């Protein structure tokens, strides 16, 4: 059967118009930060956060004072979450080994994994201060061995958010700033009179933060394009509508533009889910946000088979994909484009977001087709090296190199090889000519 689109959101052209407005705002704001530095950051902070301290960087005493405001219960929960995230990140780091091999006698090749030397970690605030994002970026960078970790989050209620500051500090941040939005990522990437620029930006954010990272890419590295959250549920009749509706609305509350999608092969389940969303929304304290997001960015697709469901899911390449079917492991094996998978009814995106140990900074807007999410490896650069330890190897590799360079017309390249053939092999190669084949040389 043809896939039926039972419920759709805002048309694509309207979404594109929204994106264009964001692009223009971000471009002018970044240009202002680059031109005027601290003054521009201060004006933006006053305008959007009503916050203008003497220094946006927290001192050691200010960090300690903020942490004192976190209750013992909350602090214990933060430490528990960081323990889980650290354990998984350390296992990932241990899987990445440096290598060195002798590919032929006298030729040694290898690679080393070297940490990025400085990173700016953005932690979203605003309506929902995302404490967990500090674990995901700061802590993971720390496990990777990044020597300078800068972290920034917007103020909440005109002051640093105590739990976010605690999470940043416990995670290993070396510098903590209280800045939000475009001004935060712009200042960290471009630098100002008081902030040294970083080499890489990481962390999720709203549409403006995501666009700022996109425009800054190249000036600095980025983890990935992590914009407004997306959640997809792939379900058959092994699960009920209440659970599906709860999981969709649980992510739709993130913001007014958070896509939420159900793919199912059951019309009965699809219709029951729509009814259940209508029932649950009035009870949800975050109804205003979730309802707007579901209205404009919610989708329900009815497919005729699991193969159709799989194909559509891979094509849409959502950030979070919850699979609740009679063949969850089949989807694990077959899915290739997504941010993270959540398999079976006992797990959910909220666990992944906050505590279970995997990283919640994940690709959105179909970026899962070409990248995975943030992990310890994102903070590591793999650099190769080579070493030739014998005259015989230098001669043999040089002969092949010489001829291959001349094949492409690179005479200067060929001479780099030829000079070694002459010196280490005692073979007279005329200047600007390819080295003879080994048989001829012998």
C-alpha positions in Angstrom: 0.0 0.0 0.0 1.0 3.6 -0.4 2.2 5.4 2.7 -0.6 7.6 4.1 0.3 10.8 5.8 -2.5 10.9 8.4 -1.4 14.0 10.2 1.1 16.6 9.0 2.5 19.9 10.3 3.5 23.2 8.9 4.2 23.1 5.1 7.9 22.9 4.0 7.9 26.3 2.4 6.7 27.9 5.6 9.5 26.1 7.5 12.0 27.3 4.9 10.8 30.9 5.4 11.4 30.6 9.2 14.9 29.2 8.5 15.7 32.2 6.2 14.8 34.7 8.9 17.0 32.8 11.4 20.0 32.8 9.0 19.8 36.6 8.5 19.6 37.3 12.2 22.5 35.1 13.0 24.7 36.5 10.2 24.3 40.1 11.3 24.7 39.2 15.0 28.0 37.2 14.4 29.4 40.1 12.4 28.6 42.5 15.2 30.4 40.2 17.8 33.4 39.9 15.5 33.6 43.7 15.0 32.8 45.0 18.5 33.7 42.0 20.8 32.8 42.4 24.5 30.6 45.4 23.9 28.4 43.5 21.4 28.2 40.5 23.8 27.1 42.8 26.7 24.4 44.5 24.6 23.0 41.2 23.5 23.0 39.8 27.0 21.2 42.9 28.3 18.7 42.7 25.5 17.8 39.0 25.6 18.8 37.9 29.1 18.6 41.2 31.1 22.0 40.3 32.5 25.1 42.5 32.5 27.6 41.5 35.2 31.0 43.0 35.6 32.4 39.8 34.2 30.6 37.0 32.3 33.2 34.5 33.5 32.5 33.0 37.0 35.3 33.2 39.5 36.1 30.2 41.7 34.2 31.8 44.6 31.1 32.4 42.4 31.2 28.8 41.2 31.4 27.6 44.9 28.6 29.9 45.9 26.4 28.6 43.1 27.1 25.0 44.0 26.1 25.7 47.6 22.6 26.5 46.3 22.2 22.9 44.9 20.4 20.6 47.3 22.2 17.4 48.4 19.6 15.3 46.6 20.0 17.2 43.4 23.8 17.0 43.7 23.6 13.3 44.3 21.5 12.9 41.2 23.9 14.9 39.1 26.8 12.8 40.3 24.9 9.6 39.5 24.2 10.8 36.0 27.8 11.8 35.5 29.0 8.4 36.7 27.0 6.7 34.0 28.1 9.0 31.3 31.7 8.9 32.3 31.7 5.1 32.4 30.4 4.8 28.8 32.7 7.6 27.6 35.7 5.9 29.1 34.8 2.6 27.4 34.5 4.4 24.1 37.9 6.1 24.6 39.5 2.7 25.5 38.2 1.4 22.1 40.2 3.9 20.2 43.8 2.7 20.2 46.9 4.2 18.6 48.5 2.0 16.1 51.9 1.4 14.6 52.7 -1.3 12.0 55.7 -2.2 9.8 54.0 -2.5 6.3 57.2 -3.7 4.8 60.8 -4.1 6.0 62.0 -0.6 7.1 58.6 1.2 6.6 56.7 2.1 9.7 53.3 3.7 9.6 51.0 4.7 12.5 48.4 7.0 13.9 47.8 8.8 17.2 44.6 10.1 18.6 45.2 13.7 19.8 42.7 15.7 21.7 41.4 19.0 20.3 43.2 21.6 22.3 40.3 23.8 23.3 36.5 23.4 23.1 33.5 25.6 23.8 30.6 23.7 25.3 27.2 25.4 25.0 24.5 24.4 27.5 21.0 25.6 26.6 19.0 27.5 29.1 15.9 29.6 28.6 12.6 28.0 29.4 14.3 24.7 30.2 17.8 24.9 31.8 19.4 21.7 30.4 21.6 20.6 33.2 22.2 17.3 31.4 23.8 19.0 28.4 26.7 20.0 30.7 27.4 16.3 31.4 27.2 15.4 27.7 29.7 18.0 26.4 32.0 19.0 29.3 32.4 15.6 30.9 32.9 13.8 27.5 35.6 16.4 26.5 37.3 15.9 29.9 37.4 12.1 29.3 38.9 12.7 25.9 41.7 14.8 27.5 40.9 18.2 26.1 43.3 20.6 27.9 41.0 23.7 27.8 37.3 23.3 28.2 35.2 26.4 28.1 31.5 26.1 29.1 28.7 28.7 28.8 25.0 28.8 29.6 22.5 31.6 29.8 21.4 33.1 33.1 18.1 31.9 34.5 16.1 34.5 36.4 19.0 37.0 36.1 21.6 34.7 37.7 23.7 31.7 36.9 21.7 28.5 37.2 23.2 26.7 40.2 22.7 23.1 39.0 24.2 23.9 35.5 27.2 25.5 37.1 27.6 22.5 39.4 27.4 20.1 36.4 29.9 22.1 34.4 32.4 22.3 37.3 32.0 18.6 38.3 32.3 17.7 34.6 35.7 19.3 34.3 35.2 22.8 32.8 38.2 25.1 33.1 36.3 28.3 32.3 32.6 28.9 33.0 30.7 31.8 31.5 27.1 33.0 31.9 26.1 33.8 28.4 23.4 32.5 26.1 22.4 32.1 22.5 24.3 33.5 19.6 26.4 35.7 21.8 27.7 32.7 23.7 28.8 30.6 20.7 29.9 33.6 18.8 32.1 34.8 21.6 33.6 31.4 22.2 34.4 30.8 18.5 35.5 34.3 17.5 37.0 35.5 20.7 36.7 38.9 22.3 38.9 41.1 24.4 38.3 39.0 27.4 37.7 35.5 25.9 40.3 33.5 24.0 38.7 31.8 21.0 38.3 28.0 21.0 39.1 25.5 18.3 35.8 23.7 18.4 32.1 24.3 19.4 29.9 21.6 20.8 26.4 21.2 22.3 22.8 21.5 21.4 20.7 24.6 21.2 17.7 26.3 19.6 17.5 27.2 15.9 19.6 30.3 16.4 22.4 28.4 18.1 22.4 25.7 15.5 22.5 28.2 12.7 25.4 30.1 14.4 27.4 26.9 14.6 26.7 26.3 10.9 27.9 29.7 9.9 31.0 29.4 12.2 32.0 26.0 10.9 35.3 26.4 9.2 36.4 29.1 11.5 36.1 26.4 14.2 35.2 22.8 14.2 31.8 21.7 15.4 30.4 18.5 16.7 27.4 18.4 14.4 24.2 20.3 13.6 22.1 19.8 16.7 19.1 22.0 16.4 15.6 21.7 17.9 15.0 18.2 19.2 13.2 15.6 17.0 11.6 12.3 18.1 10.2 9.5 16.1 8.2 6.5 17.4 8.1 3.3 15.2 5.3 1.2 16.6 3.0 -1.7 15.9 0.2 -3.1 18.0 2.5 -4.6 20.6 2.4 -1.2 22.3 -0.5 1.0 23.3 -1.5 4.5 22.3 -1.0 6.0 25.8 2.7 5.1 25.8 3.2 6.5 22.2 1.4 9.7 22.9 3.4 10.2 26.1 6.7 9.7 24.4 5.7 12.1 21.5 4.5 14.8 23.8 7.5 14.3 26.1 9.8 15.6 23.4 7.4 18.1 21.8 7.5 20.1 25.0 11.2 21.1 24.2 10.1 24.0 22.0 7.6 25.3 19.5 9.4 23.8 16.6 10.3 20.3 17.9 9.2 17.7 15.3 7.5 14.6 16.7 6.5 11.7 14.4 4.7 8.3 14.6 5.3 5.6 12.0 3.0 2.7 12.3 1.4 -0.1 10.3 -1.8 0.0 12.4 -4.6 2.5 11.5 -6.3 1.7 14.8 -3.1 2.6 16.7 -2.6 5.8 14.7 -6.1 7.0 15.4 -5.9 6.0 19.0 -2.7 7.9 19.4 -4.2 11.1 18.0 -7.1 10.8 20.5 -4.7 10.0 23.3 -2.6 13.2 22.5 -5.8 15.2 22.7 -6.6 13.6 26.1 -3.1 14.1 27.6 -2.4 17.7 26.4 -4.8 19.5 28.8 -3.0 17.7 31.7 0.5 18.7 30.6 1.9 21.7 32.4 4.0 22.5 29.3 0.9 22.3 27.1 1.4 25.6 25.5 4.7 24.6 24.0 3.9 20.9 23.3 0.6 21.7 21.6 2.1 24.3 19.3 4.9 22.0 18.4 2.6 19.0 17.7 0.3 21.2 15.6 3.0 22.6 13.4 5.6 19.9 13.5 3.8 16.7 14.3 3.4 13.9 11.8 1.7 10.5 11.7 2.4 8.0 8.8 0.5 4.8 8.1 2.5 2.1 6.3 1.6 -1.2 4.9 4.5 -3.2 6.3 7.6 -3.2 8.5 9.7 -2.8 5.3 7.9 0.4 4.4 8.2 1.6 8.0 11.9 1.0 7.9 12.5 2.7 4.6 10.5 5.8 5.7 12.3 6.0 9.0 15.7 5.8 7.3 14.7 8.5 4.8 13.4 10.9 7.5 16.6 10.2 9.6 15.2 11.6 12.9 17.3 12.4 15.9 15.7 10.2 18.5 14.0 7.0 17.2 12.0 4.9 19.6 11.3 1.4 18.3 8.4 -0.5 20.0 7.5 -3.5 17.8 7.6 -7.3 17.7 11.0 -7.1 15.9 13.1 -4.4 17.7 16.4 -6.1 17.0 15.5 -6.3 13.3 15.3 -2.5 13.3 18.6 -2.2 15.1 20.2 -4.3 12.4 18.5 -2.5 9.5 18.4 1.2 10.6 21.3 3.2 9.2 20.2 6.9 9.4 19.3 8.3 12.8 20.7 10.0 15.9 20.1 7.3 18.6 17.9 4.3 18.9 15.7 3.5 21.9 14.7 -0.1 21.7 11.6 -1.6 23.4 8.9 -0.1 25.7 11.1 -0.2 28.8 13.4 2.5 27.5 12.7 6.1 26.3 14.3 9.3 25.1 14.1 10.9 28.5 16.4 8.3 29.9 18.9 8.9 27.1 18.6 12.7 27.6 19.3 12.7 31.2 21.0 9.7 32.8 21.4 6.4 31.1 24.9 7.1 29.9 24.8 7.6 26.1 25.2 11.1 24.8 22.1 13.2 24.1 23.8 15.7 21.6 22.6 14.1 18.4 22.2 15.0 14.7 19.0 16.6 13.5 17.5 17.7 10.2 18.6 14.5 8.5 22.2 14.9 9.5 22.0 11.3 10.8 22.6 10.3 7.2 26.3 11.2 7.5 27.2 11.6 11.1 26.5 10.1 14.5 26.1 12.0 17.7 28.6 13.6 20.1 30.9 11.1 21.7 34.4 11.0 23.1 35.8 10.4 19.6 34.5 13.8 18.4 37.1 15.5 20.6 40.0 13.4 19.2 41.8 14.0 16.0 43.5 11.0 14.4 46.9 12.0 13.0 49.0 9.7 10.9 52.8 9.5 10.8 55.5 7.6 8.8 59.0 6.6 9.3 61.5 4.9 7.0 64.3 3.2 8.8 66.5 1.5 6.2 68.3 2.5 3.0 66.7 -0.4 1.1 63.2 0.8 2.0 64.0 4.4 1.2 65.2 3.4 -2.2 62.3 1.0 -3.1 59.6 3.4 -1.9 61.4 6.3 -3.6 61.5 4.5 -6.9 57.7 3.8 -6.9 57.0 7.3 -5.6 59.2 8.9 -8.3 57.4 7.1 -11.2 53.9 7.8 -9.7 54.7 11.5 -9.3 55.8 11.7 -12.9 52.7 9.9 -14.0 50.8 12.9 -12.7 53.2 15.5 -14.0 54.6 16.5 -10.6 58.4 16.8 -11.4 59.2 18.6 -8.1 57.4 15.8 -6.2 59.4 13.2 -8.1 62.6 14.9 -7.2 61.8 14.5 -3.5 61.8 10.8 -4.2 64.7 10.8 -6.6 67.1 12.5 -4.2 66.6 9.7 -1.8 67.0 7.0 -4.5 70.3 8.6 -5.3 71.6 9.0 -1.7 70.3 5.8 -0.1 70.3 3.5 -3.2 73.3 4.8 -5.1 71.2 4.9 -8.3 71.9 7.7 -10.8 68.5 9.1 -11.7 68.7 12.1 -14.1 67.1 15.3 -12.7 63.5 15.5 -13.7 63.1 11.9 -14.9 61.3 9.0 -13.3 63.4 6.5 -11.4 63.9 3.2 -13.3 62.0 0.1 -12.5 63.7 -2.0 -9.8 64.6 -4.6 -12.4 66.4 -2.0 -14.5 68.1 -0.5 -11.4 69.5 -3.9 -10.4 
